[in-house]
Amino acid sequence: MFLNRYKNILDKDGHIHFKTDNTPIYRFALRSVLENKCTILEKTDDLYHSAVLNTYNSIPAYFETLFREQGEAIKYIRFQLWG
């Protein structure tokens, strides 16, 4: 399970910020987070049209900008591995 890799490098109080334009990958990540009983701190299906948008998660990646221009929503989850 890919989340186990983070347990070796992430501090107990650390957060993972997951951001994607790809809906199937977002659904897989969300399902993985829920199945592993991680603590979801924030999530949205449309980051740039939500109250979740802030200074830390609003920095666009190159492909994010391309897909937003095509009308694709950016999905976002911020979570902790340990509850």
C-alpha positions as CSV (number, residue, x, y, z in Angstrom):
1,M,0.0,0.0,0.0
2,F,1.5,3.3,-1.1
3,L,0.6,5.2,2.1
4,N,2.9,3.0,4.2
5,R,5.9,4.6,2.5
6,Y,5.0,7.9,4.0
7,K,5.0,6.5,7.5
8,N,8.8,6.0,7.3
9,I,9.4,9.7,6.4
10,L,6.5,11.7,7.7
11,D,6.5,13.2,11.2
12,K,3.6,12.0,13.4
13,D,2.0,15.5,13.2
14,G,2.7,15.8,9.5
15,H,0.0,16.3,6.8
16,I,-0.1,15.0,3.3
17,H,-1.5,17.4,0.7
18,F,-2.8,15.5,-2.3
19,K,-3.9,17.5,-5.4
20,T,-4.8,16.2,-8.8
21,D,-6.9,17.0,-11.9
22,N,-7.5,13.3,-12.5
23,T,-10.8,12.1,-11.2
24,P,-10.0,8.3,-11.1
25,I,-6.7,9.0,-9.3
26,Y,-8.5,11.3,-6.8
27,R,-11.2,8.6,-6.1
28,F,-8.4,5.9,-5.6
29,A,-6.5,8.2,-3.2
30,L,-9.7,9.1,-1.3
31,R,-10.7,5.4,-1.0
32,S,-7.2,4.5,0.1
33,V,-7.2,7.2,2.8
34,L,-10.6,6.0,4.1
35,E,-9.7,2.3,4.0
36,N,-6.5,3.0,6.0
37,K,-8.4,5.0,8.6
38,C,-6.4,8.2,8.0
39,T,-7.7,11.4,9.3
40,I,-9.1,13.7,6.6
41,L,-8.5,17.3,7.5
42,E,-9.9,18.9,4.3
43,K,-11.2,17.6,1.0
44,T,-12.9,19.1,-2.0
45,D,-13.8,18.1,-5.6
46,D,-13.1,21.6,-6.8
47,L,-10.3,23.3,-5.0
48,Y,-10.4,26.7,-6.7
49,H,-14.1,27.1,-6.0
50,S,-14.1,26.0,-2.4
51,A,-13.4,27.4,1.1
52,V,-10.4,25.0,1.3
53,L,-8.3,27.2,-1.0
54,N,-5.5,28.9,0.9
55,T,-1.9,30.2,0.5
56,Y,-0.4,26.7,0.8
57,N,-2.6,24.7,-1.7
58,S,-3.2,27.4,-4.3
59,I,0.3,27.2,-5.9
60,P,-0.5,25.7,-9.3
61,A,1.7,23.1,-11.0
62,Y,2.3,23.3,-14.7
63,F,-0.1,20.5,-15.7
64,E,-2.7,21.8,-13.2
65,T,-2.8,25.1,-15.0
66,L,-3.2,23.3,-18.4
67,F,-6.1,21.2,-17.2
68,R,-7.8,24.1,-15.4
69,E,-7.7,26.0,-18.7
70,Q,-9.6,23.0,-20.2
71,G,-12.3,23.3,-17.5
72,E,-11.1,20.4,-15.4
73,A,-11.6,20.9,-11.6
74,I,-8.6,20.3,-9.3
75,K,-9.4,17.9,-6.5
76,Y,-7.6,18.1,-3.1
77,I,-7.3,16.1,0.1
78,R,-5.2,17.1,3.1
79,F,-4.9,14.2,5.6
80,Q,-2.8,12.7,8.4
81,L,-1.7,9.0,8.5
82,W,-2.3,8.8,12.2
83,G,-5.6,9.7,13.9
